Amino acid sequence: MDIKYEVEFNPGYKGRLFDVKPITITCIVQPEVDPKSDAGKYIQDLVIADWKKQLDALKKEKEKLYLDAINATEKAIYANFSKEITQKDPKTNQYKYNTTASVNAWLDAKAKDPNFVMSLNNAMATMKDLMEKKAQEIYDKCAEAVDKKFKTTISRAKKKAAAKVAAHVGVVLVSGALTVLAAGAGFALTVVTFGAGAVAFVAVLPLAATTITAAATSIKSIYDIVSKDMPNMKKERENLIKAIVEFRAAIQYDHDKQVKKETKKLGKYEKLKLKLNDISGKRKTVLKHVGLLNAFLNRMRQKMEEAAVQVDLAYKKIHEIKEGAELYDKKGEKDIAQCESTILKCNEKIREGVRYLNSVEESLRPFATDLADLDREKTDEQMNQLEESMVKAVNFLENDTTQDVVVHVAQAAQATASATLFISKIISNLSV
């Protein structure tokens, strides 16, 4: 009799670089027993049940490991492509891979490299052996169980379980893998005409659109945060001004009454008002609003500094494009210059915003320091210094132009959006 069970092995790859089709593995064993007998029916049910449970579990475990291996290989090929395709010959200062044939040869080599695609197919080949070994192990235990139950001698025949794989081509690079690689790595695969019809394939012109888009996305997220925080920040600024004014008034009232107390007994309403003034409580309120305002400032500054890093990366990509354009009779030079200008403007606006946020914090720091140190007894000179720092803080806050930060970020976002359009135009100009 024949006992068969099919397993479909499918790692569920979702990438774009490889073509990974599922494979069907059929496990089969032929025990020497009458299929119509009780022992025959029992061993068939037992083996199929255990194969289904354990082979499916093994398959699921290996599918995950195999998918991880495919994704890691894809990532490695992308990294190698970005690194190796952009290499130049030190003697000629020309790119090593500057023709369709040379780049495809590079790709073919990776497909045959034991460290890349070939290793995936080698791993796939071992899957059949693993299934076969597991199927044999399960069958042997089932045969022994049947012998024990029915007093048969099925296990003595030492029948071998086999695993057969349907026709399978293994993991292969998709058709047009070069284009997929180039897009993922940020390169323009552009056919450029030189002089009298000479054509060269250029796989090394950095597109930079992905980098600039990342910068634009980062700045857009900053704009969302800043514009959302701005009303709360404005309200917190107004709360701080109010708290400082009330605190100054309480200090002045306390001072005046202390002077009066030394010369004249206070009336009951004056004593009550002095108590209600609660200078300590008002100081805590001021410090609370200073802390909240600084929290807004710090969050804005952190996000803007992150955007500045993205813009710096985008600016470097612009230089690479500029270098590439010079190879082609400086086509698109005007657009590249304009793109470079917008990125510089973007960077300038972001840095300007960071500097302004720093100035707000620096303007509040002396006042906050004097206020935090108020627990200790103060001389008249120190109290006058606190009064002076409070007046400066209020004047600064009343004339605060933090709202300009929103304008800066909006302009920066517009600059990167414009740069992305310029990049598209450059590629269009360079393409045949």
Secondary structure, DSSP 4 states (H G I P E B T S, - for coil): --EEEEEEE------SSEE---EEEEEEE--SS-TTSHHHHHHHHHHHHHHHHHHHHHHHHHHHHHHHHHHHHHHHHHHHHHHHTT-B-TTT-SBS--SHHHHHHHHHHHHH-TTTHHHHHHHHHHHHHHHHHHHHHHHHHHHHHHHHHH---GGGG-PPPEEEE-----SEEPTTHHHHHHHHHTEEEEEEEETTTEEEEEEEEE--HHHHHHHHHHHHHHHHHHHHHHHHHHHHHHHHHHHHHHHHHHHHHHHHHHHHHHHSPPPHHHHHHHHHH-HHHHHHHHHHHHHHHHHHHHHHHHHHHHHHHHHHHHHHHHHHHHHHHGGGTTTTHHHHHHHHHHHHHHHHHHHHHHHHHHHHHHHHHHHHHHHHTTTS---HHHHHHHHHHHHHHHHHHHT--THHHHHHHHHHHHHHHHHHHHHHHHHHHH--
